[in-house]
């Protein structure tokens, strides 16, 4: 409840300065944005990322164009949270011990998808890298939900268990 009250107070203040412990994190630095501007930036970046991902489905028959548009949209959508919590906090959260492997696999798959699409021009490898990228992003996102990874792991073991 306290978090909601701080968000409400920071939105009402608009462009006024806020303390460093505000809801949206550190607002001072090289690029100081008001809380409302941060929310607009987050929404714009998220919507643009989702639009790129949806538009990439139009060119799905051309895996190279699909991979570039989908990956760019994916990066924009993931990076949109940097507007809310700041890029430093975003990097710290991505490198938490709980998320570091999923982050590394996600970033590796993003690089691999772009490499396969732009340099190798191999459609099959590009699609495999995109599928791995989506799976890594889902696994990374599940780390923010308590016990979600464990539930998904248990479900997958039950579904894939061949011993009766």
Phi and psi in degrees as GROMACS dihedral restraints (atoms count N, CA, C in turn):
[ dihedral_restraints ]
;  ai    aj    ak    al  type     phi  dphi    fc
    3     4     5     6     1   -62.3    20    10
    4     5     6     7     1   -37.7    20    10
    6     7     8     9     1   -63.6    20    10
    7     8     9    10     1   -42.1    20    10
    9    10    11    12     1   -64.8    20    10
   10    11    12    13     1   -40.7    20    10
   12    13    14    15     1   -62.9    20    10
   13    14    15    16     1   -41.4    20    10
   15    16    17    18     1   -65.7    20    10
   16    17    18    19     1   -40.1    20    10
   18    19    20    21     1   -62.4    20    10
   19    20    21    22     1   -44.9    20    10
   21    22    23    24     1   -61.8    20    10
   22    23    24    25     1   -45.0    20    10
   24    25    26    27     1   -63.6    20    10
   25    26    27    28     1   -40.5    20    10
   27    28    29    30     1   -69.8    20    10
   28    29    30    31     1   -33.4    20    10
   30    31    32    33     1   -70.8    20    10
   31    32    33    34     1   -35.5    20    10
   33    34    35    36     1   -68.3    20    10
   34    35    36    37     1   -31.0    20    10
   36    37    38    39     1   -72.6    20    10
   37    38    39    40     1   -26.7    20    10
   39    40    41    42     1    68.6    20    10
   40    41    42    43     1  -117.4    20    10
   42    43    44    45     1   -87.6    20    10
   43    44    45    46     1    -2.1    20    10
   45    46    47    48     1   -65.1    20    10
   46    47    48    49     1   155.7    20    10
   48    49    50    51     1   -70.2    20    10
   49    50    51    52     1   148.5    20    10
   51    52    53    54     1  -124.8    20    10
   52    53    54    55     1   161.5    20    10
   54    55    56    57     1   -72.1    20    10
   55    56    57    58     1   165.7    20    10
   57    58    59    60     1   -68.1    20    10
   58    59    60    61     1   -20.3    20    10
   60    61    62    63     1   -94.9    20    10
   61    62    63    64     1    23.3    20    10
   63    64    65    66     1   -66.2    20    10
   64    65    66    67     1   169.9    20    10
   66    67    68    69     1   -60.2    20    10
   67    68    69    70     1   -40.0    20    10
   69    70    71    72     1   -93.3    20    10
   70    71    72    73     1    18.0    20    10
   72    73    74    75     1    81.8    20    10
   73    74    75    76     1  -159.3    20    10
   75    76    77    78     1   -69.8    20    10
   76    77    78    79     1   122.6    20    10
   78    79    80    81     1  -104.8    20    10
   79    80    81    82     1    -5.4    20    10
   81    82    83    84     1   -95.8    20    10
   82    83    84    85     1   152.3    20    10
   84    85    86    87     1   148.9    20    10
   85    86    87    88     1  -156.5    20    10
   87    88    89    90     1   -66.5    20    10
   88    89    90    91     1   -35.0    20    10
   90    91    92    93     1  -128.6    20    10
   91    92    93    94     1    95.7    20    10
   93    94    95    96     1   -91.2    20    10
   94    95    96    97     1   119.1    20    10
   96    97    98    99     1  -116.2    20    10
   97    98    99   100     1   145.5    20    10
   99   100   101   102     1   -72.8    20    10
  100   101   102   103     1   161.9    20    10
  102   103   104   105     1   -57.3    20    10
  103   104   105   106     1   -38.9    20    10
  105   106   107   108     1   -67.3    20    10
  106   107   108   109     1   -39.8    20    10
  108   109   110   111     1   -63.9    20    10
  109   110   111   112     1   -36.1    20    10
  111   112   113   114     1   -64.8    20    10
  112   113   114   115     1   -41.6    20    10
  114   115   116   117     1   -66.9    20    10
  115   116   117   118     1   -40.5    20    10
  117   118   119   120     1   -62.7    20    10
  118   119   120   121     1   -42.9    20    10
  120   121   122   123     1   -62.7    20    10
  121   122   123   124     1   -43.4    20    10
  123   124   125   126     1   -59.8    20    10
  124   125   126   127     1   -49.4    20    10
  126   127   128   129     1   -64.2    20    10
  127   128   129   130     1   -43.4    20    10
  129   130   131   132     1   -64.3    20    10
  130   131   132   133     1   -44.0    20    10
  132   133   134   135     1   -67.5    20    10
  133   134   135   136     1   -40.6    20    10
  135   136   137   138     1   -65.8    20    10
  136   137   138   139     1   -45.7    20    10
  138   139   140   141     1   -64.6    20    10
  139   140   141   142     1   -41.7    20    10
  141   142   143   144     1   -63.5    20    10
  142   143   144   145     1   -42.0    20    10
  144   145   146   147     1   -63.1    20    10
  145   146   147   148     1   -44.8    20    10
  147   148   149   150     1   -65.5    20    10
  148   149   150   151     1   -36.3    20    10
  150   151   152   153     1   -64.0    20    10
  151   152   153   154     1   -43.2    20    10
  153   154   155   156     1   -61.8    20    10
  154   155   156   157     1   -41.4    20    10
  156   157   158   159     1   -65.1    20    10
  157   158   159   160     1   -40.0    20    10
  159   160   161   162     1   -70.0    20    10
  160   161   162   163     1   -41.3    20    10
  162   163   164   165     1   -65.9    20    10
  163   164   165   166     1   -25.7    20    10
  165   166   167   168     1   -66.5    20    10
  166   167   168   169     1   -24.4    20    10
  168   169   170   171     1   -67.2    20    10
  169   170   171   172     1   -24.5    20    10
  171   172   173   174     1   -65.5    20    10
  172   173   174   175     1   -36.8    20    10
  174   175   176   177     1  -101.8    20    10
  175   176   177   178     1    28.5    20    10
  177   178   179   180     1   -61.0    20    10
  178   179   180   181     1   -29.6    20    10
  180   181   182   183     1   -66.6    20    10
  181   182   183   184     1   -19.8    20    10
  183   184   185   186     1  -111.2    20    10
  184   185   186   187     1    90.3    20    10
  186   187   188   189     1   -57.3    20    10
  187   188   189   190     1   -29.1    20    10
  189   190   191   192     1   -70.7    20    10
  190   191   192   193     1   -47.3    20    10
  192   193   194   195     1   -65.0    20    10
  193   194   195   196     1   -39.8    20    10
  195   196   197   198     1   -58.1    20    10
  196   197   198   199     1   -47.2    20    10
  198   199   200   201     1   -63.0    20    10
  199   200   201   202     1   -41.7    20    10
  201   202   203   204     1   -66.1    20    10
  202   203   204   205     1   -48.3    20    10
  204   205   206   207     1   -66.2    20    10
  205   206   207   208     1   -44.2    20    10
  207   208   209   210     1   -64.4    20    10
  208   209   210   211     1   -45.2    20    10
  210   211   212   213     1   -66.3    20    10
  211   212   213   214     1   -41.6    20    10
  213   214   215   216     1   -62.2    20    10
  214   215   216   217     1   -43.7    20    10
  216   217   218   219     1   -63.5    20    10
  217   218   219   220     1   -39.1    20    10
  219   220   221   222     1   -64.2    20    10
  220   221   222   223     1   -43.6    20    10
  222   223   224   225     1   -63.8    20    10
  223   224   225   226     1   -41.6    20    10
  225   226   227   228     1   -63.9    20    10
  226   227   228   229     1   -41.7    20    10
  228   229   230   231     1   -66.3    20    10
  229   230   231   232     1   -43.5    20    10
  231   232   233   234     1   -67.9    20    10
  232   233   234   235     1   -40.4    20    10
  234   235   236   237     1   -72.8    20    10
  235   236   237   238     1   -12.9    20    10
  237   238   239   240     1   -63.4    20    10
  238   239   240   241     1   -29.0    20    10
  240   241   242   243     1   -69.2    20    10
  241   242   243   244     1   -15.9    20    10
  243   244   245   246     1   -63.5    20    10
  244   245   246   247     1   -26.1    20    10
  246   247   248   249     1   -66.4    20    10
  247   248   249   250     1   -34.5    20    10
  249   250   251   252     1   -82.1    20    10
  250   251   252   253     1   -44.0    20    10
  252   253   254   255     1  -108.9    20    10
  253   254   255   256     1    -6.5    20    10
  255   256   257   258     1    90.4    20    10
  256   257   258   259     1   149.8    20    10
  258   259   260   261     1   -66.3    20    10
  259   260   261   262     1   -33.3    20    10
  261   262   263   264     1   -65.2    20    10
  262   263   264   265     1   -47.6    20    10
  264   265   266   267     1   -65.6    20    10
  265   266   267   268     1   -36.9    20    10
  267   268   269   270     1   -59.8    20    10
  268   269   270   271     1   -47.2    20    10
  270   271   272   273     1   -64.0    20    10
  271   272   273   274     1   -41.7    20    10
  273   274   275   276     1   -62.2    20    10
  274   275   276   277     1   -41.1    20    10
  276   277   278   279     1   -68.7    20    10
  277   278   279   280     1   -36.4    20    10
  279   280   281   282     1   -69.5    20    10
  280   281   282   283     1   -26.5    20    10
  282   283   284   285     1   -99.3    20    10
  283   284   285   286     1    11.1    20    10
  285   286   287   288     1   -57.8    20    10
  286   287   288   289     1   147.8    20    10
  288   289   290   291     1   -55.9    20    10
  289   290   291   292     1   -29.0    20    10
  291   292   293   294     1   -71.1    20    10
  292   293   294   295     1   -31.1    20    10
  294   295   296   297     1  -111.3    20    10
  295   296   297   298     1    -4.7    20    10
  297   298   299   300     1   -63.7    20    10
  298   299   300   301     1   -38.6    20    10
  300   301   302   303     1   -69.9    20    10
  301   302   303   304     1   -43.0    20    10
  303   304   305   306     1   -64.1    20    10
  304   305   306   307     1   -38.4    20    10
  306   307   308   309     1   -63.5    20    10
  307   308   309   310     1   -46.0    20    10
  309   310   311   312     1   -63.3    20    10
  310   311   312   313     1   -42.5    20    10
  312   313   314   315     1   -66.8    20    10
  313   314   315   316     1   -40.8    20    10
  315   316   317   318     1   -61.3    20    10
  316   317   318   319     1   -50.4    20    10
  318   319   320   321     1   -63.8    20    10
  319   320   321   322     1   -40.2    20    10
  321   322   323   324     1   -61.8    20    10
  322   323   324   325     1   -41.0    20    10
  324   325   326   327     1   -69.5    20    10
  325   326   327   328     1   -34.9    20    10
  327   328   329   330     1   -62.2    20    10
  328   329   330   331     1   -48.2    20    10
  330   331   332   333     1   -63.6    20    10
  331   332   333   334     1   -43.0    20    10
  333   334   335   336     1   -63.2    20    10
  334   335   336   337     1   -42.4    20    10
  336   337   338   339     1   -62.3    20    10
  337   338   339   340     1   -44.9    20    10
  339   340   341   342     1   -67.2    20    10
  340   341   342   343     1   -37.4    20    10
  342   343   344   345     1   -63.4    20    10
  343   344   345   346     1   -47.5    20    10
  345   346   347   348     1   -65.6    20    10
  346   347   348   349     1   -36.7    20    10
  348   349   350   351     1   -76.0    20    10
  349   350   351   352     1   -44.9    20    10
  351   352   353   354     1   -90.3    20    10
  352   353   354   355     1   -33.4    20    10
  354   355   356   357     1  -104.6    20    10
  355   356   357   358     1   -44.7    20    10
  357   358   359   360     1   -84.5    20    10
  358   359   360   361     1   -32.3    20    10
  360   361   362   363     1    61.3    20    10
  361   362   363   364     1    37.4    20    10
  363   364   365   366     1  -102.8    20    10
  364   365   366   367     1   115.3    20    10
  366   367   368   369     1   -68.2    20    10
  367   368   369   370     1   -41.5    20    10
  369   370   371   372     1   -65.7    20    10
  370   371   372   373     1   -46.4    20    10
  372   373   374   375     1   -63.8    20    10
  373   374   375   376     1   -36.7    20    10
  375   376   377   378     1   -63.3    20    10
  376   377   378   379     1   -45.1    20    10
  378   379   380   381     1   -66.3    20    10
  379   380   381   382     1   -37.7    20    10
  381   382   383   384     1   -64.6    20    10
  382   383   384   385     1   -41.8    20    10
  384   385   386   387     1   -64.9    20    10
  385   386   387   388     1   -37.7    20    10
  387   388   389   390     1   -66.0    20    10
  388   389   390   391     1   -41.6    20    10
  390   391   392   393     1   -63.5    20    10
  391   392   393   394     1   -43.2    20    10
  393   394   395   396     1   -64.0    20    10
  394   395   396   397     1   -37.2    20    10
  396   397   398   399     1   -62.1    20    10
  397   398   399   400     1   -44.8    20    10
  399   400   401   402     1   -65.7    20    10
  400   401   402   403     1   -42.8    20    10
  402   403   404   405     1   -63.2    20    10
  403   404   405   406     1   -42.1    20    10
  405   406   407   408     1   -64.8    20    10
  406   407   408   409     1   -38.5    20    10
  408   409   410   411     1   -66.9    20    10
  409   410   411   412     1   -39.6    20    10
  411   412   413   414     1   -64.1    20    10
  412   413   414   415     1   -44.8    20    10
  414   415   416   417     1   -63.6    20    10
  415   416   417   418     1   -40.4    20    10
  417   418   419   420     1   -62.3    20    10
  418   419   420   421     1   -44.7    20    10
  420   421   422   423     1   -65.6    20    10
  421   422   423   424     1   -34.1    20    10
  423   424   425   426     1   -65.9    20    10
  424   425   426   427     1   -20.9    20    10
  426   427   428   429     1   -68.7    20    10
  427   428   429   430     1   -16.7    20    10
  429   430   431   432     1   -86.7    20    10
  430   431   432   433     1   -11.7    20    10
  432   433   434   435     1  -104.2    20    10
  433   434   435   436     1   122.4    20    10
  435   436   437   438     1   -57.3    20    10
  436   437   438   439     1   130.1    20    10
  438   439   440   441     1    64.8    20    10
  439   440   441   442     1     9.2    20    10
  441   442   443   444     1   -68.7    20    10
  442   443   444   445     1   -42.5    20    10
  444   445   446   447     1   -61.8    20    10
  445   446   447   448     1   -42.0    20    10
  447   448   449   450     1   -63.8    20    10
  448   449   450   451     1   -42.7    20    10
  450   451   452   453     1   -64.2    20    10
  451   452   453   454     1   -43.0    20    10
  453   454   455   456     1   -66.0    20    10
  454   455   456   457     1   -41.1    20    10
  456   457   458   459     1   -62.0    20    10
  457   458   459   460     1   -46.1    20    10
  459   460   461   462     1   -62.4    20    10
  460   461   462   463     1   -40.7    20    10
  462   463   464   465     1   -63.2    20    10
  463   464   465   466     1   -43.9    20    10
  465   466   467   468     1   -65.2    20    10
  466   467   468   469     1   -38.6    20    10
  468   469   470   471     1   -63.7    20    10
  469   470   471   472     1   -42.9    20    10
  471   472   473   474     1   -66.1    20    10
  472   473   474   475     1   -39.8    20    10
  474   475   476   477     1   -71.4    20    10
  475   476   477   478     1   -35.3    20    10
  477   478   479   480     1   -98.5    20    10
  478   479   480   481     1    -1.2    20    10
  480   481   482   483     1   -70.0    20    10
  481   482   483   484     1   123.5    20    10
  483   484   485   486     1   -93.5    20    10
  484   485   486   487     1   -13.6    20    10
  486   487   488   489     1   -85.4    20    10
  487   488   489   490     1   134.6    20    10
